[in-house]
Amino acid sequence: MANGVLSAGSRLPPEDQLVERYAVSRTTIRTAIQSLSARGLVEIRRGKGTFVTQPAITQELTELTGFVEDMQALGREPSARVLDRRLVAASETVARQLSLPRGAPVARIQRVRLADGIPLSFDETYLPQELGEKIMTDDLENQPIFSLLEQKYATPLIEAEYRLAAVASHGTVARALGMEAGSPIFLIERTSFSAHRRPVDYERLYYRGDHIRFVTRLARRAPLGARALG
């Protein structure tokens, strides 16, 4: 893997071949594979084998961008698979983020986002009913929601609030991303605002923890004493 003989997507030889080739026990081989998996270098796919993963994506959180913009900037090929789109009653959290009454109808769109054909995130997007009903009719596998909002529906996105947490994947997310339930993932909750700080888009973005890392850069404020002297 290090010298490129096994490239990303390659399948590792079966356990029996590895045991024979390296003259070690099956336990040793399994321990080595689990170590590679824990480091994000291989992916164990139940019933299929063990495969070399793509190098982890490093994404900067410095400005409000969508998945397609992020992947294109990194030289990756973005795509999407729509799992569901429908009107649902806003939960307390969704209602609060979109400044709506609890139980108000909102559009919910669920998609798997892929980079170079590999599932990277499960996205759950909530939009106010009037705007969401329009967007649900669009080709959401080929048209980013951010682009639709800004270019087709004249809804400029000015800023967003991000909340990040490390969580364990539950059944729906794990199945969508082809992971074991309970695997570690990043959860990003993002509320995007239009003019006059009007919330127009609330998302729960579940990113595979073994495929991506997030970085940001922060400036330090001047110490209180220095500001007072200034």
C-alpha positions in Angstrom: 0.0 0.0 0.0 2.8 2.4 0.9 4.7 1.9 -2.4 1.6 1.9 -4.6 1.4 -1.8 -5.4 -2.0 -1.9 -3.8 -3.8 1.3 -4.9 -7.1 2.7 -3.5 -9.9 0.3 -4.2 -7.7 -2.8 -4.4 -8.8 -5.9 -2.6 -6.4 -7.4 -0.1 -5.7 -11.2 -0.6 -7.8 -13.5 1.4 -6.7 -14.5 5.0 -5.5 -18.0 3.9 -3.2 -16.5 1.3 -1.8 -14.0 3.8 -1.2 -16.7 6.4 0.7 -18.8 3.9 2.6 -15.9 2.4 3.9 -14.4 5.6 4.0 -17.7 7.6 2.1 -16.3 10.6 -1.0 -17.2 12.4 -4.5 -16.3 11.4 -4.8 -14.3 14.6 -1.8 -12.2 13.6 -3.2 -11.5 10.2 -6.6 -10.4 11.7 -4.9 -8.2 14.2 -2.8 -6.5 11.5 -6.0 -5.9 9.4 -7.9 -4.5 12.3 -4.9 -2.1 13.0 -5.0 -1.0 9.3 -8.8 -0.5 9.5 -8.5 1.5 12.7 -6.0 3.8 11.0 -8.4 4.3 8.1 -6.1 2.6 5.6 -8.4 -0.3 4.7 -12.1 -0.9 4.8 -13.6 -4.2 5.7 -16.8 -4.9 3.7 -18.8 -7.8 5.1 -19.1 -10.7 2.7 -16.9 -9.0 0.1 -13.4 -8.7 1.6 -11.0 -6.0 2.7 -10.2 -3.0 0.4 -7.6 -0.3 0.4 -9.3 3.1 1.1 -8.8 6.4 -0.6 -6.5 8.8 1.3 -8.5 10.8 3.8 -9.9 14.0 2.5 -8.9 17.1 4.4 -11.5 19.9 4.2 -11.1 23.4 5.5 -13.9 25.0 7.3 -13.2 28.6 6.5 -16.2 29.7 4.4 -19.8 28.7 3.6 -19.6 26.2 0.7 -21.6 23.2 -0.4 -20.4 19.6 -0.9 -20.0 19.9 -4.7 -17.8 23.0 -4.4 -15.8 21.4 -1.6 -15.1 18.2 -3.6 -14.3 20.0 -6.9 -11.8 22.2 -5.0 -10.1 19.1 -3.8 -10.0 17.5 -7.3 -12.6 14.9 -6.4 -15.6 13.9 -8.6 -18.8 14.7 -6.6 -22.1 12.9 -7.1 -25.3 12.3 -5.1 -28.0 9.6 -4.7 -31.4 10.7 -3.5 -32.9 8.4 -0.9 -36.1 10.2 0.0 -37.9 13.6 -0.4 -41.1 14.4 1.3 -43.0 16.9 3.5 -42.8 16.1 7.2 -43.9 17.8 10.4 -41.0 19.9 11.9 -39.6 18.5 15.1 -38.8 20.8 17.9 -35.1 21.1 16.7 -36.0 21.6 13.1 -38.7 24.2 13.9 -36.3 26.1 16.1 -33.5 26.2 13.5 -35.9 27.4 10.8 -37.9 29.8 13.0 -41.1 27.9 12.4 -43.9 26.6 14.8 -43.3 23.0 15.9 -45.2 20.6 13.7 -45.2 23.0 10.7 -44.8 21.2 7.4 -41.2 21.3 6.0 -39.5 19.6 3.1 -37.0 16.8 4.1 -34.5 15.6 1.6 -32.2 12.7 2.3 -29.2 12.0 0.1 -26.0 10.1 0.1 -23.1 12.3 -1.2 -20.2 10.5 -2.9 -16.6 11.5 -3.8 -15.1 9.6 -6.7 -17.9 7.1 -6.3 -17.3 6.4 -2.6 -20.1 7.3 -0.1 -18.7 10.1 2.0 -21.8 11.6 3.8 -25.4 11.1 4.5 -27.2 14.5 4.3 -30.6 15.3 5.7 -31.8 18.7 4.5 -34.8 20.6 5.9 -36.4 23.6 4.0 -39.5 25.7 4.7 -42.5 24.3 2.9 -42.9 26.9 0.1 -39.3 26.8 -0.9 -38.8 23.1 -0.3 -41.7 22.0 -2.4 -40.1 23.8 -5.4 -36.7 22.3 -4.8 -38.1 18.7 -4.3 -39.1 18.8 -8.0 -35.6 19.5 -9.2 -32.9 17.0 -10.2 -31.2 16.7 -6.9 -28.7 14.1 -8.0 -27.1 16.6 -10.4 -28.1 20.0 -9.0 -26.7 21.2 -5.7 -29.3 22.7 -3.3 -27.1 25.7 -2.7 -26.9 26.4 -6.4 -30.7 26.0 -6.8 -31.4 28.4 -3.9 -29.1 31.1 -5.2 -29.4 30.8 -8.9 -32.9 29.5 -9.5 -34.9 30.7 -6.5 -33.1 34.0 -5.8 -32.3 33.1 -2.2 -28.7 34.3 -1.5 -26.9 32.5 1.3 -25.2 35.0 3.4 -23.8 33.0 6.4 -24.3 29.8 8.3 -23.9 28.4 11.8 -22.0 25.2 12.2 -22.2 22.7 15.2 -19.8 19.7 15.1 -19.9 16.5 17.1 -18.4 13.1 17.1 -21.2 10.5 17.2 -21.9 6.8 16.5 -23.7 6.0 13.3 -27.2 4.6 13.7 -29.0 2.2 11.5 -30.2 4.6 8.7 -26.9 6.4 8.4 -24.8 3.2 8.7 -26.8 1.5 6.0 -26.7 4.5 3.6 -22.9 4.7 4.0 -22.2 1.0 4.0 -20.8 1.1 7.5 -21.2 -1.0 10.6 -23.8 0.4 13.0 -22.0 2.2 15.8 -19.0 3.3 13.7 -17.7 6.7 14.5 -18.8 9.6 12.3 -18.8 13.4 12.2 -22.1 15.1 12.6 -22.3 18.6 11.3 -25.5 20.6 12.0 -25.6 23.6 9.7 -28.2 26.3 9.5 -27.8 28.6 6.6 -29.2 32.1 6.5 -30.4 34.4 3.7 -30.8 38.2 3.8 -31.9 39.7 7.1 -30.7 36.6 8.9 -33.7 34.5 7.6 -33.0 30.8 8.1 -33.7 28.9 4.8 -31.8 25.6 5.1 -31.1 23.3 8.1 -29.0 20.3 7.5 -27.7 17.3 9.4 -24.5 16.1 7.6 -23.1 12.8 8.7 -19.5 12.3 7.4 -17.5 9.1 7.5 -14.9 9.6 10.2 -12.5 7.2 8.3 -12.6 9.2 5.1 -12.4 12.9 6.1 -10.9 15.3 8.5 -11.8 18.9 9.1 -9.4 21.8 9.7 -9.8 25.5 10.4 -7.7 28.4 11.3 -8.4 30.7 14.2 -7.0 34.2 15.0 -6.3 35.0 18.6 -7.9 38.1 20.2 -5.6 40.6 21.8 -5.4 40.0 25.6 -7.7 42.2 27.6 -4.8 44.2 29.1 -3.4 45.0 25.7 -6.8 46.1 24.4 -7.3 48.3 27.4 -3.9 50.0 26.8 -4.7 50.5 23.2 
